[in-house]
């Protein structure tokens, strides 16, 4: 019943940038912390970043610190992930979901996983 739709993925060269969007459908996102997660073929899904409901607290995986920035615009019911200095190892399907600041790093979420958006970093 909680649905988030990811968009903004694509094919970029190493060092390039992408901005992913996570839009809520049918409900307001204001009350929830939201996380970004990614999964490469044959690998476990991992937490990338998380933002609190108000946007006052954020967290990042060590592998993306200094390169990725999570933000939200509650008026637009949307969470974003700005990805800079992309590396081939960032290649994965990226998902967003309701989570908590305690659980995001374990890829624990509420609701269901969406379709995700594909990010491919290659020359």
N, C-alpha and C positions, 0 to 999 in steps of 0.2 A: 504493500500500500504506500510505502515511501519510495518515490522514484526520483532519481537524479540522472540527468542526461549530460554526458561528456562530449566535448567537441574541441576542435582546434589542433588536432594532431596532423602529422604530415611527414614528408621526407625532407630532411635538412642535412647540410654538410656539417662535419665537425666544427665546433666553434660558433655555430649558428644559434638562433633563438626561436622559441615557440611560446605562445601564450594559450594555455588550456583553459576552458571554461566548464563549469559545473552548474547547471541550471536545474532548480527544483521544479517539478511539475505537480500541480494540484495541492500544494501545501506551502506554508511559509517556513523558511529556513532559519529564521531569527533565533530560535530557541536551541539550536543544535550546534555542537562542534562538528566540523567536517574535515575528513582526511582525504589525501590523495595517496593512491597505492599503485603499484605497477607489477607486472608479471611478464617475464620473458619465457619463451617456449622451453618446457622442461624444467623450469625453475619455480620455486614457491613464490606466492604473492608476498610482496614486502611493502611496508609502510614507507612513504616518501616524506610526507609533511602533514601537519594538522593545524587547524586554527580554531580558537574558541568561538563561542556563539557571538560574542560582541566584537571579536577581532583583536582583543587586547593581549592575547597570548598566542604564540606560535611555536612550533617545534619542527625540527628537520632531521632527517637521517644524515649521518656524518658524510655520506658519499655525495650529498647535494648541497651541503652548507656553503654559503658564499656564492652559489650559482643559481639556486632556485629561490623564488619568493612567493609565498602564499598570501592571498588577500581575499577580502570579501566585500560585497556591496549588498547589504541586506535590503536596500530599497529596490534593487533589481533581482533579489532572490537568487544571487549567483556568487559562487566562489571561483577564484582564479588561481592558476599556477603559472607564474612567469618563469620560464626556463632559459637561462643564458649559458653560454660557453658549453654547449652540449657536446657530449662525448659518445663514441660508439656504444659504450656500456650502458648508456641511458636508453638504448633501444628496448622497447617493451610496449605492451598495451597498458594504458593508464586508466585507472578507475577512480571515481570519487564515491564517498559513502559517509553516512552518519557514523560517528565514532565518539570517543572521548579522548582527552589529553592523556589519560592513563593507559588506554588500550590500543591506541593507533599504531604504535611501534610493533605490536604483535599481529597486525592486520586483522584485528577483531572489530567487527562492525555490527550495526543494527540494520535491519531491512535486508534487501537483496542487492546483489551485484548487477550493475547495468551492462550495457554493451561495451563500454570503454571506448577509448580513442587511441589509434595506433600512432606511435612515435618511432620513426626510423632515422637514425643518425648514421650516415654513410657518405663517403666521397664517390 
